Amino acid sequence: MKYLMHKGYNIPLIGFGTWNIGDYKNKEKDEINTMVYGIKNHDMTLIDTAEMYGDGRSERLVSSVIKEFDRDKLFIVGKILPTNAKDGLYIESCKRSLENLGIKYFDLYLLHWNIGLDLNDMVKNMEKLKSVGLIKEWGVSNFDVSDMEELFRCKDGDKCFLNQVLYNMCARGIEYDLIPWCKAHNVAVMAYSPLCNSKADRECVTNNKAIKDIALRNDRSECSLMLSFVIRNSDVITVVKTSSITHLDSNIKNVFNPLNDGSLEEINRIYPAPSKKVPLKTI
Ligand SMILES: NC(=O)c1ccc[n+]([C@@H]2O[C@H](COP(=O)([O-])OP(=O)(O)OC[C@H]3O[C@@H](n4cnc5c(N)ncnc54)[C@H](OP(=O)(O)O)[C@@H]3O)[C@@H](O)[C@H]2O)c1
């Protein structure tokens, strides 16, 4: 595993996404086994959860995964729904998620997305969660540059630890302004859906003949190449969902090895970097 050092924390560059996990009884065994395997064999100690995922089912499934590990060795991210981001409900939501997960604190707690909330209140409530020890750090998700600017105008807004946003080979808009903005303001970036989320979108990439050639030349699978691309500068963390040990192994194999000369230029020709502002994509 490779790590990003941010504000005193060593965070794995690749962690587990858990959206849709725990939704089907017949998949639970594979979901648990894959995560346990990834933590043990690939040091994937970063786990991204949210109260929204399966209305708590995903958090409860993760509790079965993490119970056999030393809590302090894990970096667990939670997300509060914007509809619960109201005075009073913060503590309730956070405690409910922690109970589902069977843990006492979140390493990082994010506002899942913004629906025109008063960000001053959000910061105040997040800082309160920190002060009572329910979370160590707080951050945001799906915030574009203008949202980040608004956040930083709030008292203590600059204590935001991280922004979790959509980023993959086919959705590169954040390279133009959001990544540079976050770097300049010491906010880490976490990429979600690094494999494009949907099978159809992912296969547009993985079935592309030129991408297949680049992956082959770099001795890794097409999915591993997609992950290598996202973490290529070791400045973006990513979370990927898989419930298959075979997929996991192929995603991780050689993923941290630098890409051969010319590979990035070829990828840029197929999926160009943004040359102007692109509004942040979300799913
Ligand atoms: N903050 C937000 O608003 C937000 C939004 C979306 C996602 N997220 C977070 O980001 C995480 C990751 O994003 P995501 O789940 O949307 O999508 P993703 O990680 O880009 O893709 C997940 C899909 O890829 C498949 N997959 C994984 N490895 C594969 C391989 N080697 N070959 C073929 N298929 C493979 C998985 O199926 P298998 O299980 O069969 O491998 C799964 O269907 C989420 O789980 C969630 O934690 C956050």
The ligand as an ORCA input file, in Angstrom:
! r2SCAN-3c Opt
* xyz 0 1
  N     -19.806     10.864     -1.916
  C     -20.594     10.425     -2.876
  O     -21.562     11.078     -3.273
  C     -20.298      9.090     -3.496
  C     -20.911      8.731     -4.708
  C     -20.590      7.511     -5.257
  C     -19.699      6.661     -4.633
  N     -19.138      7.002     -3.438
  C     -18.201      6.096     -2.733
  O     -17.209      5.661     -3.632
  C     -17.185      4.238     -3.688
  C     -16.694      3.743     -5.032
  O     -17.513      4.194     -6.079
  P     -18.639      3.310     -6.794
  O     -19.063      2.201     -5.925
  O     -19.686      4.272     -7.269
  O     -17.964      2.776     -8.102
  P     -16.561      2.115     -8.504
  O     -15.776      1.781     -7.302
  O     -16.012      2.993     -9.555
  O     -17.063      0.796     -9.220
  C     -17.657     -0.252     -8.488
  C     -18.068     -1.336     -9.469
  O     -16.896     -1.819    -10.148
  C     -16.910     -3.240    -10.149
  N     -15.539     -3.699    -10.185
  C     -14.556     -3.508     -9.258
  N     -13.400     -4.052     -9.657
  C     -13.659     -4.637    -10.859
  C     -12.875     -5.397    -11.782
  N     -11.582     -5.660    -11.569
  N     -13.444     -5.835    -12.924
  C     -14.763     -5.568    -13.175
  N     -15.561     -4.867    -12.337
  C     -15.014     -4.404    -11.194
  C     -17.641     -3.622     -8.879
  O     -18.246     -4.874     -9.034
  P     -17.746     -6.157     -8.196
  O     -18.233     -5.946     -6.807
  O     -18.376     -7.294     -8.906
  O     -16.252     -6.189     -8.280
  C     -18.697     -2.525     -8.766
  O     -19.848     -2.857     -9.471
  C     -18.622      3.875     -3.335
  O     -18.770      2.506     -3.042
  C     -18.878      4.830     -2.207
  O     -18.254      4.379     -1.023
  C     -19.405      8.228     -2.877
*
